[in-house]
Amino acid sequence: MAVGKKDQKSTFAAYIFYFLGSLVGLHHFYLGRDFQGFLYLSTLGGYGIGAVGDFFRLGRYVADANEEDEEMALYKLSKKLKKPRFGVERSFYQVLTGTVYSLVACACIDPEWHYAYIANAIVSTVAVSIGVWLAGNYGRQQVDLTYPVRGSILTYAMMAVLSEQPNSFWLAVGAMISAQHNREFRNYGPAQRRRRGFCRRCLTLAFGTLILTSCYAGCAMMNSEVQGASGEKIPLHKAVQNFFSSPAWLEMRQAVKELWQELTKDGWSGFFYKLRDLADVDGENKALRVLDLPSGATDAQIRSKYRKLAKQHHPDVNRGDPKAAAEKFMEISEAYEVLIKLKSVRSSKGHFGDSKFDGQAGRRDNKEHYHDEM
């Protein structure tokens, strides 16, 4: 029975998502096929092959997500079997994904580490198991994670007994064979999508993406090199360690620490006030910089400096480049306005400044005084 309009998926929208991000599985996430979507995200569209094939299968995926009568009839017919039929394509992807996950994860381990062998044993079996499990859980089939774990551990133990170096490929084969004994049907229709919830799906995807990104970053870190000053090749992870022990980093860390202590010296309220001053939200620091004045400049100093700069940069005086002179003159005038306004406000509130300063006179002076100087 087809789903209601509220939960119905659109073929047109599915193809839009396909063309926008088939290599990262956007169309699968749209259809609620989260396992397959993450699989595509981590393997660039199922190694490109899956994304190409999805162009022709997308109509069936939409019909399956909408639980259309014809598609559900086929599903109910196949469900009469005790377990889903063995699929060569799915098994191939299980082995390939388990192998790739294991190689990437093991590449993050420093071979010079004292416990590298033990870490490789744990990481390789875990990564293989997750890869085989993910590739076995898309669509209307599911596999219990414990079966790939058992298969990978058993295969690792057999290879260790036979005095052979454990191989990611054979670990994936063992995990895939073990997973075949637990193939089951599952539902992933609208009711299941609602039960998972959009926020839960997003958080799960974010967590998985974080782990995936960390693995690829660790792989790049352990297997990349940078060129030193004398031309020698230095492993990237060694270069990063050297950077974090360099004088430049230590000095910067100390400066940040001192800045933090200074900002938080007067509590959180003082912290936000100081942060506001550093951000220069009222433009006072910029205005002082434009007029080349110290922070504690008096009203007389502000007026004197403004008159001097206004006369120096007035467009009538700088006829060689009147446009640049006009821009500079406007910048000086705006800076003067900012300082006069702030002085007036603070004086009226009794914060600081000359209480006898007349803001209105200051604004008149802004408009008229440079004519007196000319």
C-alpha positions as a Python dict, from the first residue, in 0.01 Angstrom:
ca = {
    (1, 'M'): (0, 0, 0),
    (2, 'A'): (145, 334, -104),
    (3, 'V'): (230, 592, 161),
    (4, 'G'): (48, 920, 211),
    (5, 'K'): (146, 1240, 37),
    (6, 'K'): (318, 1374, 348),
    (7, 'D'): (577, 1093, 352),
    (8, 'Q'): (593, 1034, -22),
    (9, 'K'): (927, 1081, -194),
    (10, 'S'): (954, 1250, -532),
    (11, 'T'): (1141, 1094, -823),
    (12, 'F'): (1224, 1440, -954),
    (13, 'A'): (1371, 1548, -618),
    (14, 'A'): (1563, 1221, -594),
    (15, 'Y'): (1729, 1286, -930),
    (16, 'I'): (1806, 1645, -827),
    (17, 'F'): (1987, 1514, -518),
    (18, 'Y'): (2155, 1252, -735),
    (19, 'F'): (2302, 1509, -972),
    (20, 'L'): (2399, 1740, -685),
    (21, 'G'): (2579, 1479, -478),
    (22, 'S'): (2564, 1121, -600),
    (23, 'L'): (2924, 1064, -490),
    (24, 'V'): (2836, 1149, -129),
    (25, 'G'): (2501, 969, -128),
    (26, 'L'): (2264, 1268, -108),
    (27, 'H'): (1989, 1081, -294),
    (28, 'H'): (2012, 791, -47),
    (29, 'F'): (1987, 1022, 254),
    (30, 'Y'): (1682, 1183, 94),
    (31, 'L'): (1518, 843, 53),
    (32, 'G'): (1600, 736, 408),
    (33, 'R'): (1865, 484, 303),
    (34, 'D'): (2113, 613, 558),
    (35, 'F'): (2343, 310, 561),
    (36, 'Q'): (2389, 325, 186),
    (37, 'G'): (2424, 703, 200),
    (38, 'F'): (2708, 684, 452),
    (39, 'L'): (2864, 402, 250),
    (40, 'Y'): (2868, 630, -55),
    (41, 'L'): (3000, 919, 154),
    (42, 'S'): (3294, 714, 276),
    (43, 'T'): (3376, 548, -58),
    (44, 'L'): (3293, 828, -305),
    (45, 'G'): (2975, 685, -446),
    (46, 'G'): (3056, 319, -396),
    (47, 'Y'): (3393, 369, -570),
    (48, 'G'): (3211, 545, -852),
    (49, 'I'): (3052, 223, -977),
    (50, 'G'): (2756, 238, -742),
    (51, 'A'): (2680, 601, -827),
    (52, 'V'): (2670, 522, -1199),
    (53, 'G'): (2440, 224, -1144),
    (54, 'D'): (2208, 431, -924),
    (55, 'F'): (2116, 644, -1224),
    (56, 'F'): (1925, 347, -1361),
    (57, 'R'): (1805, 211, -1025),
    (58, 'L'): (1682, 536, -872),
    (59, 'G'): (1323, 487, -989),
    (60, 'R'): (1303, 156, -803),
    (61, 'Y'): (1458, 312, -493),
    (62, 'V'): (1187, 580, -492),
    (63, 'A'): (912, 320, -542),
    (64, 'D'): (1059, 114, -258),
    (65, 'A'): (1078, 418, -26),
    (66, 'N'): (713, 500, -108),
    (67, 'E'): (615, 136, -55),
    (68, 'E'): (427, 125, -383),
    (69, 'D'): (207, -178, -439),
    (70, 'E'): (416, -345, -710),
    (71, 'E'): (740, -302, -519),
    (72, 'M'): (587, -422, -192),
    (73, 'A'): (444, -728, -367),
    (74, 'L'): (794, -826, -479),
    (75, 'Y'): (926, -762, -129),
    (76, 'K'): (657, -976, 37),
    (77, 'L'): (720, -1252, -216),
    (78, 'S'): (1093, -1256, -145),
    (79, 'K'): (1026, -1235, 230),
    (80, 'K'): (867, -1581, 217),
    (81, 'L'): (1222, -1713, 205),
    (82, 'K'): (1397, -1768, 536),
    (83, 'K'): (1661, -1511, 449),
    (84, 'P'): (1749, -1282, 158),
    (85, 'R'): (1919, -1443, -137),
    (86, 'F'): (2296, -1431, -162),
    (87, 'G'): (2400, -1130, -369),
    (88, 'V'): (2735, -1127, -548),
    (89, 'E'): (2734, -748, -580),
    (90, 'R'): (2661, -691, -211),
    (91, 'S'): (2925, -946, -105),
    (92, 'F'): (3180, -783, -334),
    (93, 'Y'): (3111, -443, -176),
    (94, 'Q'): (3134, -594, 172),
    (95, 'V'): (3481, -733, 105),
    (96, 'L'): (3599, -421, -75),
    (97, 'T'): (3465, -179, 188),
    (98, 'G'): (3603, -386, 476),
    (99, 'T'): (3944, -395, 310),
    (100, 'V'): (3951, -21, 239),
    (101, 'Y'): (3834, 69, 591),
    (102, 'S'): (4101, -154, 742),
    (103, 'L'): (4382, -17, 524),
    (104, 'V'): (4287, 345, 599),
    (105, 'A'): (4250, 285, 974),
    (106, 'C'): (4578, 91, 1004),
    (107, 'A'): (4759, 362, 807),
    (108, 'C'): (4686, 599, 1099),
    (109, 'I'): (4911, 395, 1332),
    (110, 'D'): (5275, 488, 1369),
    (111, 'P'): (5476, 172, 1280),
    (112, 'E'): (5752, 286, 1520),
    (113, 'W'): (5512, 281, 1816),
    (114, 'H'): (5594, 16, 2075),
    (115, 'Y'): (5239, -124, 2072),
    (116, 'A'): (5187, -91, 1695),
    (117, 'Y'): (5133, -467, 1643),
    (118, 'I'): (4858, -488, 1905),
    (119, 'A'): (4698, -168, 1777),
    (120, 'N'): (4700, -302, 1421),
    (121, 'A'): (4531, -624, 1534),
    (122, 'I'): (4249, -438, 1711),
    (123, 'V'): (4204, -161, 1455),
    (124, 'S'): (4208, -392, 1152),
    (125, 'T'): (3943, -629, 1291),
    (126, 'V'): (3719, -343, 1405),
    (127, 'A'): (3749, -152, 1076),
    (128, 'V'): (3687, -464, 867),
    (129, 'S'): (3382, -553, 1075),
    (130, 'I'): (3231, -203, 1041),
    (131, 'G'): (3291, -197, 666),
    (132, 'V'): (3132, -539, 610),
    (133, 'W'): (2844, -449, 841),
    (134, 'L'): (2771, -120, 664),
    (135, 'A'): (2779, -278, 318),
    (136, 'G'): (2542, -550, 440),
    (137, 'N'): (2282, -316, 590),
    (138, 'Y'): (2153, -104, 305),
    (139, 'G'): (1817, -150, 138),
    (140, 'R'): (1586, -408, 294),
    (141, 'Q'): (1860, -633, 427),
    (142, 'Q'): (2038, -620, 759),
    (143, 'V'): (2325, -795, 935),
    (144, 'D'): (2406, -811, 1304),
    (145, 'L'): (2743, -645, 1372),
    (146, 'T'): (2854, -930, 1596),
    (147, 'Y'): (2878, -1171, 1300),
    (148, 'P'): (3138, -974, 1101),
    (149, 'V'): (3328, -918, 1427),
    (150, 'R'): (3337, -1292, 1495),
    (151, 'G'): (3445, -1368, 1141),
    (152, 'S'): (3727, -1112, 1137),
    (153, 'I'): (3860, -1220, 1478),
    (154, 'L'): (3851, -1589, 1382),
    (155, 'T'): (4027, -1519, 1052),
    (156, 'Y'): (4293, -1311, 1229),
    (157, 'A'): (4354, -1590, 1480),
    (158, 'M'): (4382, -1853, 1204),
    (159, 'M'): (4633, -1643, 1009),
    (160, 'A'): (4836, -1580, 1325),
    (161, 'V'): (4845, -1955, 1400),
    (162, 'L'): (4956, -2028, 1045),
    (163, 'S'): (5240, -1777, 1099),
    (164, 'E'): (5115, -1554, 821),
    (165, 'Q'): (5099, -1177, 831),
    (166, 'P'): (4732, -1082, 881),
    (167, 'N'): (4593, -939, 560),
    (168, 'S'): (4303, -690, 541),
    (169, 'F'): (4158, -860, 235),
    (170, 'W'): (4132, -1203, 396),
    (171, 'L'): (3999, -1051, 716),
    (172, 'A'): (3722, -891, 507),
    (173, 'V'): (3652, -1223, 332),
    (174, 'G'): (3619, -1398, 667),
    (175, 'A'): (3392, -1125, 804),
    (176, 'M'): (3175, -1137, 490),
    (177, 'I'): (3136, -1519, 507),
    (178, 'S'): (3039, -1494, 874),
    (179, 'A'): (2786, -1219, 794),
    (180, 'Q'): (2612, -1442, 539),
    (181, 'H'): (2478, -1656, 823),
    (182, 'N'): (2285, -1361, 966),
    (183, 'R'): (2124, -1201, 662),
    (184, 'E'): (1773, -1082, 748),
    (185, 'F'): (1498, -869, 600),
    (186, 'R'): (1423, -531, 752),
    (187, 'N'): (1188, -239, 700),
    (188, 'Y'): (1301, 115, 638),
    (189, 'G'): (974, 274, 524),
    (190, 'P'): (811, 601, 639),
    (191, 'A'): (721, 468, 983),
    (192, 'Q'): (1084, 375, 1050),
    (193, 'R'): (1204, 711, 920),
    (194, 'R'): (968, 895, 1155),
    (195, 'R'): (1075, 678, 1448),
    (196, 'R'): (1442, 756, 1391),
    (197, 'G'): (1370, 1127, 1363),
    (198, 'F'): (1551, 1387, 1158),
    (199, 'C'): (1769, 1516, 1444),
    (200, 'R'): (1877, 1168, 1543),
    (201, 'R'): (1969, 1086, 1186),
    (202, 'C'): (2171, 1408, 1154),
    (203, 'L'): (2357, 1348, 1481),
    (204, 'T'): (2440, 990, 1382),
    (205, 'L'): (2563, 1106, 1042),
    (206, 'A'): (2771, 1384, 1202),
    (207, 'F'): (2932, 1137, 1444),
    (208, 'G'): (3012, 892, 1164),
    (209, 'T'): (3149, 1170, 944),
    (210, 'L'): (3370, 1292, 1230),
    (211, 'I'): (3522, 946, 1273),
    (212, 'L'): (3563, 907, 897),
    (213, 'T'): (3731, 1247, 861),
    (214, 'S'): (3961, 1172, 1154),
    (215, 'C'): (4071, 844, 992),
    (216, 'Y'): (4147, 1006, 657),
    (217, 'A'): (4326, 1295, 828),
    (218, 'G'): (4531, 1052, 1038),
    (219, 'C'): (4614, 851, 727),
    (220, 'A'): (4736, 1166, 550),
    (221, 'M'): (4928, 1275, 860),
    (222, 'M'): (5116, 947, 895),
    (223, 'N'): (5189, 895, 525),
    (224, 'S'): (5268, 1245, 396),
    (225, 'E'): (5598, 1429, 391),
    (226, 'V'): (5709, 1792, 386),
    (227, 'Q'): (6035, 1936, 263),
    (228, 'G'): (6268, 2085, 522),
    (229, 'A'): (6482, 2397, 488),
    (230, 'S'): (6780, 2195, 364),
    (231, 'G'): (6572, 1989, 121),
    (232, 'E'): (6532, 1674, 329),
    (233, 'K'): (6197, 1494, 347),
    (234, 'I'): (6032, 1504, 691),
    (235, 'P'): (5723, 1296, 780),
    (236, 'L'): (5425, 1524, 831),
    (237, 'H'): (5345, 1391, 1179),
    (238, 'K'): (5705, 1458, 1287),
    (239, 'A'): (5685, 1810, 1140),
    (240, 'V'): (5364, 1873, 1336),
    (241, 'Q'): (5526, 1751, 1658),
    (242, 'N'): (5825, 1979, 1595),
    (243, 'F'): (5592, 2274, 1534),
    (244, 'F'): (5414, 2227, 1866),
    (245, 'S'): (5751, 2231, 2045),
    (246, 'S'): (5888, 2526, 1847),
    (247, 'P'): (5962, 2867, 2012),
    (248, 'A'): (5705, 3037, 1784),
    (249, 'W'): (5423, 2811, 1905),
    (250, 'L'): (5530, 2831, 2269),
    (251, 'E'): (5543, 3210, 2255),
    (252, 'M'): (5203, 3230, 2087),
    (253, 'R'): (5052, 2992, 2343),
    (254, 'Q'): (5198, 3200, 2626),
    (255, 'A'): (5062, 3520, 2470),
    (256, 'V'): (4714, 3368, 2436),
    (257, 'K'): (4731, 3247, 2795),
    (258, 'E'): (4828, 3592, 2921),
    (259, 'L'): (4556, 3755, 2711),
    (260, 'W'): (4298, 3515, 2855),
    (261, 'Q'): (4414, 3584, 3210),
    (262, 'E'): (4394, 3958, 3149),
    (263, 'L'): (4046, 3933, 2998),
    (264, 'T'): (3910, 3717, 3280),
    (265, 'K'): (4085, 3904, 3563),
    (266, 'D'): (3770, 4100, 3651),
    (267, 'G'): (3528, 3809, 3610),
    (268, 'W'): (3297, 3724, 3322),
    (269, 'S'): (3128, 4064, 3319),
    (270, 'G'): (3467, 4234, 3288),
    (271, 'F'): (3561, 3982, 3022),
    (272, 'F'): (3272, 4080, 2799),
    (273, 'Y'): (3337, 4451, 2849),
    (274, 'K'): (3702, 4407, 2752),
    (275, 'L'): (3604, 4189, 2460),
    (276, 'R'): (3367, 4464, 2346),
    (277, 'D'): (3649, 4718, 2368),
    (278, 'L'): (3881, 4494, 2168),
    (279, 'A'): (3612, 4449, 1904),
    (280, 'D'): (3586, 4831, 1880),
    (281, 'V'): (3209, 4820, 1833),
    (282, 'D'): (3177, 5199, 1870),
    (283, 'G'): (3466, 5272, 1631),
    (284, 'E'): (3667, 5471, 1889),
    (285, 'N'): (3997, 5287, 1834),
    (286, 'K'): (3972, 5331, 1459),
    (287, 'A'): (3891, 5700, 1498),
    (288, 'L'): (4191, 5754, 1727),
    (289, 'R'): (4409, 5574, 1476),
    (290, 'V'): (4285, 5788, 1186),
    (291, 'L'): (4352, 6109, 1378),
    (292, 'D'): (4680, 5971, 1521),
    (293, 'L'): (4575, 6041, 1879),
    (294, 'P'): (4644, 5858, 2208),
    (295, 'S'): (4357, 5681, 2386),
    (296, 'G'): (4326, 5949, 2654),
    (297, 'A'): (4314, 6246, 2417),
    (298, 'T'): (4137, 6556, 2550),
    (299, 'D'): (3875, 6760, 2368),
    (300, 'A'): (4133, 7028, 2287),
    (301, 'Q'): (4372, 6771, 2142),
    (302, 'I'): (4097, 6619, 1928),
    (303, 'R'): (3990, 6958, 1788),
    (304, 'S'): (4348, 7068, 1726),
    (305, 'K'): (4443, 6749, 1547),
    (306, 'Y'): (4126, 6749, 1343),
    (307, 'R'): (4177, 7109, 1226),
    (308, 'K'): (4535, 7034, 1128),
    (309, 'L'): (4446, 6720, 929),
    (310, 'A'): (4134, 6876, 775),
    (311, 'K'): (4339, 7168, 645),
    (312, 'Q'): (4611, 6934, 518),
    (313, 'H'): (4376, 6699, 330),
    (314, 'H'): (4104, 6940, 216),
    (315, 'P'): (4017, 6881, -154),
    (316, 'D'): (4064, 7251, -233),
    (317, 'V'): (4427, 7223, -121),
    (318, 'N'): (4504, 6891, -294),
    (319, 'R'): (4401, 6964, -650),
    (320, 'G'): (4645, 6708, -791),
    (321, 'D'): (4432, 6415, -669),
    (322, 'P'): (4101, 6560, -548),
    (323, 'K'): (3926, 6218, -530),
    (324, 'A'): (4180, 6068, -290),
    (325, 'A'): (4189, 6391, -90),
    (326, 'A'): (3809, 6393, -61),
    (327, 'E'): (3806, 6032, 65),
    (328, 'K'): (4075, 6107, 322),
    (329, 'F'): (3895, 6424, 429),
    (330, 'M'): (3568, 6233, 478),
    (331, 'E'): (3749, 5966, 681),
    (332, 'I'): (3900, 6234, 906),
    (333, 'S'): (3562, 6406, 948),
    (334, 'E'): (3386, 6079, 1035),
    (335, 'A'): (3658, 5995, 1291),
    (336, 'Y'): (3617, 6339, 1448),
    (337, 'E'): (3239, 6296, 1465),
    (338, 'V'): (3280, 5959, 1640),
    (339, 'L'): (3515, 6096, 1904),
    (340, 'I'): (3310, 6411, 1967),
    (341, 'K'): (2991, 6209, 2002),
    (342, 'L'): (3151, 5964, 2245),
    (343, 'K'): (3300, 6247, 2449),
    (344, 'S'): (2961, 6416, 2466),
    (345, 'V'): (2778, 6100, 2574),
    (346, 'R'): (3036, 6008, 2835),
    (347, 'S'): (3050, 6362, 2968),
    (348, 'S'): (2672, 6374, 3010),
    (349, 'K'): (2677, 6038, 3191),
    (350, 'G'): (2968, 6146, 3412),
    (351, 'H'): (3196, 5863, 3300),
    (352, 'F'): (3493, 6068, 3204),
    (353, 'G'): (3592, 6352, 2979),
    (354, 'D'): (3542, 6728, 2994),
    (355, 'S'): (3195, 6788, 3141),
    (356, 'K'): (3198, 7141, 2999),
    (357, 'F'): (3232, 7011, 2645),
    (358, 'D'): (2930, 7108, 2436),
    (359, 'G'): (2839, 6838, 2184),
    (360, 'Q'): (2630, 7080, 1976),
    (361, 'A'): (2920, 7322, 1956),
    (362, 'G'): (3140, 7032, 1852),
    (363, 'R'): (2908, 6944, 1566),
    (364, 'R'): (2896, 7309, 1455),
    (365, 'D'): (3272, 7317, 1474),
    (366, 'N'): (3290, 7012, 1251),
    (367, 'K'): (3104, 7193, 977),
    (368, 'E'): (3258, 7538, 1007),
    (369, 'H'): (3601, 7546, 1165),
    (370, 'Y'): (3811, 7440, 866),
    (371, 'H'): (3680, 7748, 680),
    (372, 'D'): (3829, 7961, 959),
    (373, 'E'): (4164, 7792, 909),
    (374, 'M'): (4169, 7845, 534),
}
